[in-house]
Structures are given as C-alpha cells and as structure tokens.
Amino acid sequence: MEFGRRLQLLLEEQNLKQKDLAAWLHLASSTLSGYVSGTRQPSFETLIQIATYFGVTTDYLLGSSKLYRHAAAPLLPKEKLLLDLYRGMTEKQKALLLELARFCHYQSLREKNQKQN
C-alpha cells in the first residue's frame, strides 16, 4: 500500500487529478485509481514513467527509501534565472507559468514515447 499512499501524496502536492495523470500515462482512470487504492500495481515501465513525471526515485514510490527527490545538482545559470523570475511573480502568474511548464513537459514526454514506438 506504500506505493498508493505515496502516489496520492504526489498527486495532491502537484494539485493534479488522477484522470489527468492517467491520460498522460495513456491509462484508464480506473487503472490509476487502482494504483492509488492499492488494488493494482503498475508495470515497471509505468512505474518509471510515474517517477520521471514527479521527479522522484522509484525507490521512493515503492517505499524502500525515504529519499524523496533525486540528489540535487547545482542550478545551471538558466535554471537560476527561471527560479529568480518565478519568485518575483504574482500567484496568478506563477499558476500560468506552471500550466505552461506542465504542457511543455507533457509534449516532450509524448514526443519521446512516440520515438520509442
């Protein structure tokens, strides 16, 4: 059940609905709901996709590690600039930027998945 609980926490943290993550993973909403409730388990490939989406380790998702995120690397200059700009924004601007970033992230992962298929 550790996986389902941690997945639910990540969804809540990102203010993300199960159906939206399910769509991104190309899964039925009921399948993702089964992961959260603990009645189903993802394939290795799906587990990796979930970990990649949230930027966490598979060990964290499976409950074998309390390490939440990958070890942080120093910020690159463009990353620091983006962070500085973000911190100066209003809450509405931050929300818009996060939506744009999610969209771009979805697109890049879809393109990567299409290249693999």
C-alpha positions as CSV (number, residue, x, y, z in Angstrom):
1,M,0.0,0.0,0.0
2,E,3.0,2.3,0.4
3,F,3.1,2.9,-3.4
4,G,-0.6,4.0,-3.5
5,R,-0.2,6.3,-0.5
6,R,2.9,8.0,-1.9
7,L,1.3,8.4,-5.3
8,Q,-1.7,10.0,-3.7
9,L,0.6,12.4,-1.8
10,L,2.4,13.4,-5.0
11,L,-0.9,14.0,-6.9
12,E,-2.1,16.2,-4.0
13,E,1.2,18.1,-3.9
14,Q,1.0,18.8,-7.6
15,N,-2.7,19.6,-7.4
16,L,-3.2,17.0,-10.1
17,K,-6.3,14.9,-10.8
18,Q,-5.9,11.2,-11.2
19,K,-7.6,11.4,-14.6
20,D,-5.0,13.9,-15.9
21,L,-2.1,11.7,-14.9
22,A,-3.9,8.7,-16.3
23,A,-4.3,10.5,-19.6
24,W,-0.7,11.4,-19.7
25,L,0.3,7.8,-18.9
26,H,-2.2,6.5,-21.6
27,L,-4.0,4.5,-18.9
28,A,-7.7,4.2,-18.0
29,S,-8.6,6.4,-15.0
30,S,-9.8,3.2,-13.2
31,T,-6.3,1.7,-13.6
32,L,-4.6,4.7,-11.9
33,S,-7.3,4.7,-9.3
34,G,-6.4,1.0,-8.6
35,Y,-2.8,2.1,-8.1
36,V,-3.8,4.7,-5.6
37,S,-6.1,2.4,-3.7
38,G,-3.6,-0.5,-3.7
39,T,-5.7,-2.9,-5.7
40,R,-3.4,-2.8,-8.7
41,Q,0.3,-2.5,-9.4
42,P,1.9,-0.7,-12.3
43,S,4.3,-2.3,-14.7
44,F,8.0,-1.5,-14.4
45,E,7.7,0.9,-17.4
46,T,4.7,2.7,-15.9
47,L,6.4,2.9,-12.5
48,I,9.4,4.6,-14.2
49,Q,7.1,7.0,-16.1
50,I,5.4,8.0,-12.9
51,A,8.8,8.5,-11.1
52,T,10.0,10.6,-14.1
53,Y,6.8,12.7,-14.2
54,F,7.1,13.6,-10.5
55,G,10.9,13.8,-10.4
56,V,11.2,11.2,-7.6
57,T,13.0,7.9,-7.4
58,T,11.3,4.6,-8.0
59,D,12.7,3.5,-4.6
60,Y,10.7,6.3,-3.0
61,L,7.5,5.3,-4.8
62,L,7.9,1.7,-3.7
63,G,8.5,2.7,-0.1
64,S,12.1,1.3,0.1
65,S,13.6,4.7,0.5
66,K,12.6,7.9,2.3
67,L,14.7,9.9,-0.2
68,Y,12.0,11.9,-1.9
69,R,13.9,13.5,-4.7
70,H,17.0,12.8,-6.7
71,A,20.1,14.3,-5.2
72,A,20.0,18.0,-6.1
73,A,22.6,19.2,-8.6
74,P,23.7,22.8,-8.6
75,L,21.4,25.0,-10.6
76,L,22.5,25.9,-14.1
77,P,22.5,29.7,-14.9
78,K,19.2,29.4,-16.9
79,E,17.6,27.4,-14.1
80,K,18.6,30.0,-11.6
81,L,17.3,32.8,-13.8
82,L,14.0,31.0,-14.1
83,L,13.8,30.5,-10.4
84,D,14.5,34.1,-9.7
85,L,11.9,35.2,-12.2
86,Y,9.3,32.8,-10.7
87,R,9.9,34.2,-7.2
88,G,9.1,37.7,-8.4
89,M,5.8,36.7,-9.9
90,T,2.3,37.1,-8.6
91,E,0.4,33.9,-7.6
92,K,-1.7,34.1,-10.8
93,Q,1.5,34.5,-12.9
94,K,3.0,31.5,-11.1
95,A,0.0,29.4,-11.8
96,L,0.1,30.3,-15.5
97,L,3.8,29.5,-15.8
98,L,3.3,26.1,-14.1
99,E,0.5,25.3,-16.5
100,L,2.8,26.2,-19.4
101,A,5.6,24.1,-18.0
102,R,3.3,21.1,-17.5
103,F,2.1,21.4,-21.1
104,C,5.7,21.6,-22.4
105,H,6.7,18.6,-20.1
106,Y,3.7,16.5,-21.5
107,Q,4.7,17.4,-25.0
108,S,8.3,16.4,-24.6
109,L,7.4,13.1,-23.0
110,R,4.9,12.3,-25.7
111,E,7.5,13.0,-28.3
112,K,9.9,10.7,-26.5
113,N,7.3,8.0,-26.3
114,Q,6.5,8.3,-30.0
115,K,10.1,8.0,-30.9
116,Q,10.4,4.8,-28.8
117,N,7.3,3.3,-30.5
